[in-house]
Amino acid sequence: MDYQSIREWIFKLDPENAHNIVEFISKSTGDISFFQDYLKKHFVIDDQRLKQKLFDTEFPNPVGLGAGFDKNALMIKSLESLGFGFVEVGTVTPVAQVGNPKPRLFRYPKYESVQNAMGFNNDGSKKIKERVKKLYPCKIPIAVNIGKNKTTPEDEAIEDYKSLMNTFKDICDFMVINISSPNTPGLRDLQNENFIKELFKEAKEITSKPILLKIAPDMQKDKALMLCESAVQNGANGIIATNTTMDYSLIKEAKDFGGLSGKVLKEKSFELFEHLAKNLYGKTTLISVGGIDDANEAFKRLKAGASLVEIYTALIFKGPSLAKEINEGILKLMEKEGFKDIKEVIGSDRV
């Protein structure tokens, strides 16, 4: 039975309940070696041409899983077995929180898109630290996406980020600063130069681990570029573009809260990424996320200057073989266009 057949049954469930079932299965089978070996045999693409070294860490392929799917670091082993080149867990907050009221997750199958207003629901840094610690170092790089608690005042937000950096600095391959989610009141207000400058100054005193900034797709392009340039000048090791969008005009039936992701975000996300890449490629590491759902789109982002890409929403609509399919597709496109190595692909449109 293929995924599309199974999907019909999955989509009869409430979206959050469906996700919780997937999480439970992934967690329960993570330590069953014969099951993980079976998955690896069918889903992992091991090809030297896809490998690259970034942040002093080897990435087996450029296709990662974006933050939000494995909020509590319960699925890392299973995600590795599905062929992802890296996994970004979280968003993690210092203290556990339940997130926003339900319902807070909505599917739009016609648009292959999702709207989420989860609100950083997670088990908190203490529990998640213990889980990641048991797995690190992992066979694939682990990133930890960090954010402030909902109850933390804006003028004290930097203390939350400092606490999280101290917690995870020795048990991950890189960290991602999340100040771009639309689901924590006032969080996007932190997307300003003063906060960024102070944050990265503090970060460099805490750890030498790579720290990246994730930005929203709804910022005016030049303002976004200015913010990213400031982050890089003050020590950021890379930029992830983009988070979900609050442009509810993209879906007629959309709610008036939360963030949209998936196919409707594809164009908007790429437009901002392209603007950033024109100015920042070669100066920092760029990761592209937002609406990527096949090899053609992933290849387009790599050629535009992304060293890595991330998927999330497309996984819901296309199933567990997606990372494999994208990596296989990238290899075919490389052969077609005469690239011998992934490093030749990255930024080839910028030359």
C-alpha positions in Angstrom: 0.0 0.0 0.0 1.5 3.4 -1.0 1.4 6.5 1.1 -1.4 8.2 -0.9 -3.7 5.4 0.1 -2.8 5.6 3.7 -3.0 9.4 3.6 -6.8 9.2 3.1 -7.1 7.6 6.5 -4.6 9.8 8.2 -6.5 12.9 6.9 -9.7 11.7 8.5 -8.0 12.3 11.9 -7.5 15.7 13.5 -4.1 17.0 12.3 -2.6 17.3 15.7 -3.8 13.8 16.7 -2.4 12.4 13.5 1.0 14.0 14.3 0.9 12.6 17.8 0.4 9.1 16.4 3.3 9.5 14.1 5.4 10.8 17.0 4.4 7.8 19.1 5.3 5.3 16.4 8.6 7.0 15.7 9.5 7.1 19.3 8.5 3.5 20.0 10.4 2.0 17.1 13.5 4.3 17.4 15.5 1.7 19.4 14.3 -1.4 17.4 17.4 -2.0 15.3 15.9 -4.4 12.7 13.1 -1.9 12.0 15.5 1.0 11.7 17.8 -1.1 9.4 14.8 -1.9 7.2 14.0 1.8 6.9 17.6 2.8 6.1 17.7 0.1 3.4 14.7 1.6 1.7 15.1 5.3 2.4 18.7 6.4 2.9 20.6 7.6 -0.2 24.4 7.1 0.6 26.2 8.9 -2.2 29.5 10.7 -1.9 28.4 13.4 -4.4 25.7 14.7 -1.9 28.1 15.0 1.1 29.6 18.3 2.3 31.2 19.7 5.4 29.7 22.7 7.1 30.3 24.0 10.6 33.0 21.4 11.0 30.4 18.7 10.6 29.7 16.3 7.7 26.2 16.4 6.2 25.4 13.2 4.3 23.0 15.1 2.1 21.5 18.6 1.8 17.9 17.7 2.7 17.0 18.4 6.3 13.8 18.4 8.4 12.8 21.8 9.6 11.8 22.7 13.1 8.3 22.1 14.4 8.0 18.4 13.4 10.1 16.9 16.2 9.5 19.5 18.8 10.6 17.3 21.7 13.5 15.3 20.2 11.6 12.1 20.3 12.0 11.0 16.6 15.7 11.7 15.7 16.6 8.0 15.1 13.6 7.4 12.9 14.1 10.6 10.9 17.8 9.6 10.3 16.5 6.2 9.0 14.1 8.1 6.6 17.1 9.6 4.9 17.3 13.1 6.2 20.7 14.8 6.0 20.1 16.6 9.3 17.3 17.3 11.8 16.3 20.6 13.4 14.5 19.8 16.7 12.3 22.3 18.7 11.4 25.0 19.0 12.6 24.5 22.6 11.8 27.0 25.4 13.6 27.2 28.8 10.5 26.0 30.6 7.9 23.5 29.3 4.7 25.1 28.0 1.4 23.7 26.6 1.2 26.2 23.7 -1.9 27.9 22.4 -5.5 26.7 22.8 -6.8 23.9 20.4 -7.6 23.6 17.6 -4.4 25.1 16.5 -3.3 23.0 13.4 -5.3 23.0 10.1 -4.7 21.2 6.8 -5.6 22.6 3.4 -5.2 19.5 1.1 -6.3 21.4 -2.0 -3.3 23.8 -1.5 -1.0 21.1 0.0 -0.5 23.6 2.9 -0.9 23.8 6.6 -1.8 26.5 9.1 -0.3 26.2 12.6 -0.8 28.3 15.7 0.9 25.8 18.0 2.7 28.4 20.2 6.0 26.6 21.0 4.4 23.7 22.8 7.3 21.6 24.1 8.6 19.6 27.1 11.1 22.3 28.1 14.9 22.5 27.9 15.7 20.2 30.8 13.8 17.1 29.4 14.8 17.8 25.8 18.5 18.2 26.8 18.5 14.7 28.3 17.0 13.2 25.2 19.5 14.9 22.8 22.4 14.2 25.2 21.8 10.4 24.8 22.0 10.6 21.0 24.8 13.2 20.5 26.9 12.9 18.5 24.5 11.3 16.0 25.1 9.9 12.6 23.4 13.0 11.1 23.8 16.6 12.4 21.4 17.8 15.0 20.3 21.4 15.2 18.3 22.8 18.1 15.8 25.6 17.4 15.4 27.9 20.5 12.8 30.4 21.4 11.5 32.4 24.4 8.7 31.4 26.7 5.4 33.0 26.1 5.3 34.5 29.6 8.8 36.0 29.3 8.6 39.8 28.8 10.1 41.2 25.7 12.8 43.1 27.6 13.9 39.9 29.3 13.8 37.7 26.2 17.6 37.7 25.8 17.9 35.8 29.1 15.8 33.0 27.7 18.0 32.7 24.7 21.2 32.8 26.8 19.8 30.1 29.1 19.1 27.9 26.1 22.5 28.4 24.5 24.1 27.4 27.7 21.9 24.3 27.9 22.6 23.0 24.4 26.0 24.3 23.5 27.8 21.0 24.0 25.1 18.6 22.6 24.2 19.8 19.2 25.9 20.7 15.9 24.3 24.1 15.5 21.6 26.2 17.1 18.9 28.3 15.4 17.5 31.5 16.9 13.8 31.7 16.4 12.4 35.2 16.7 10.2 34.8 13.6 7.3 32.5 14.6 4.0 34.3 14.5 2.6 32.2 17.3 4.2 33.8 20.4 2.9 37.4 21.1 5.6 40.0 20.5 8.2 37.5 19.3 8.5 39.1 15.8 9.1 42.4 17.5 12.5 41.0 18.4 13.4 41.1 14.7 15.3 44.4 15.1 19.0 45.4 14.9 19.4 46.3 18.6 18.2 42.9 19.8 20.1 41.0 17.2 23.4 42.8 18.0 23.0 42.2 21.7 22.0 38.6 21.2 24.9 37.6 19.1 27.4 39.5 21.2 26.1 37.4 24.2 26.1 34.2 22.1 29.7 34.5 21.2 30.7 34.8 24.9 28.7 31.6 25.7 29.7 29.2 22.9 31.8 28.7 19.8 29.0 26.5 18.3 27.5 27.8 15.1 24.4 29.9 15.7 22.0 30.8 12.9 19.2 33.3 12.6 15.8 32.2 11.2 13.7 35.0 9.7 10.1 35.6 8.7 8.9 35.8 5.0 6.7 38.8 5.7 9.4 41.4 6.3 10.1 44.0 3.6 13.0 42.7 1.6 15.5 45.4 2.3 14.7 45.4 6.0 15.2 41.7 6.1 18.5 42.0 4.3 19.6 44.8 6.7 18.7 42.6 9.7 20.5 39.6 8.3 23.6 41.6 7.5 23.6 42.9 11.0 23.3 39.4 12.4 26.3 38.2 10.3 28.4 41.2 11.2 27.7 40.5 14.8 28.6 36.8 14.7 25.8 34.8 13.2 27.1 31.8 11.3 24.2 31.6 8.9 20.7 32.6 7.9 17.6 30.4 7.6 14.9 31.8 5.3 12.0 31.5 6.0 9.6 30.7 8.7 5.8 30.5 8.2 3.8 33.4 6.7 1.0 35.5 8.1 -0.2 36.4 4.6 -3.7 34.9 4.9 -4.7 36.1 1.5 -2.8 33.0 0.1 -5.7 30.7 1.2 -9.3 31.8 0.9 -10.4 29.6 3.8 -7.4 30.5 6.1 -7.9 31.4 9.7 -6.9 34.9 10.9 -4.2 33.6 13.2 -1.1 31.4 13.1 1.3 30.8 10.2 0.9 29.2 6.8 3.4 26.8 5.4 3.6 24.4 2.4 3.0 25.0 -1.3 1.4 28.4 -0.8 4.6 29.7 0.8 6.9 28.5 -2.0 7.0 31.7 -4.1 7.0 34.1 -1.2 9.8 32.2 0.5 12.0 31.9 -2.6 11.6 35.6 -3.4 13.0 36.6 -0.1 15.7 34.0 -0.1 16.8 35.1 -3.6 17.1 38.7 -2.4 19.1 37.6 0.6 21.3 35.3 -1.4 22.2 38.0 -4.0 23.8 39.9 -1.2 24.9 37.3 1.3 26.0 34.3 -0.7 29.7 33.7 -0.1 29.6 35.7 3.1 27.7 33.3 5.3 25.9 29.9 5.2 22.4 30.0 3.8 19.6 27.5 4.4 16.4 27.7 2.4 13.0 26.5 3.7 9.4 27.2 2.7 7.3 25.3 0.2 10.0 22.9 -0.9 8.3 19.8 -2.0 10.3 18.1 -4.8 13.8 17.8 -6.2 13.3 20.6 -8.8 12.5 23.2 -6.1 15.3 21.9 -3.8 17.8 22.1 -6.7 16.6 25.6 -7.5 17.3 26.8 -4.0 20.7 25.1 -3.9 21.7 26.8 -7.2 20.5 30.1 -5.8 22.9 29.8 -2.9 21.5 27.5 -0.2 24.0 25.1 1.2 21.1 23.1 2.7 17.4 23.0 2.3 14.7 22.0 4.8 11.3 20.4 4.3 8.3 19.9 6.7 4.8 20.4 5.4 5.4 18.5 2.1 6.2 15.5 4.3 2.6 15.5 5.4 1.3 15.5 1.9 3.9 13.3 0.1 4.9 10.9 2.8 8.0 9.4 4.4 9.9 8.7 1.1 10.2 12.4 0.3 13.8 13.0 1.5 14.9 9.9 -0.6 12.9 11.2 -3.6 14.4 14.7 -3.4 18.0 13.3 -3.0 17.5 10.9 -5.9 16.1 13.8 -8.0 19.0 16.1 -7.1 21.5 13.4 -8.3 19.7 13.1 -11.6 19.6 16.9 -12.1 23.3 17.0 -11.2 24.1 14.4 -13.9 21.8 16.3 -16.4 23.6 19.6 -15.8 27.1 18.2 -15.5 27.7 18.7 -11.8 30.0 16.2 -10.2 29.5 17.3 -6.6 26.9 19.1 -4.5 29.4 21.8 -3.7 29.5 22.7 -7.5 25.7 23.1 -7.5 25.5 25.4 -4.5 25.4 29.0 -5.6 26.0 28.2 -9.3 23.3 30.7 -10.2 25.3 33.4 -8.3 28.5 33.0 -10.4 
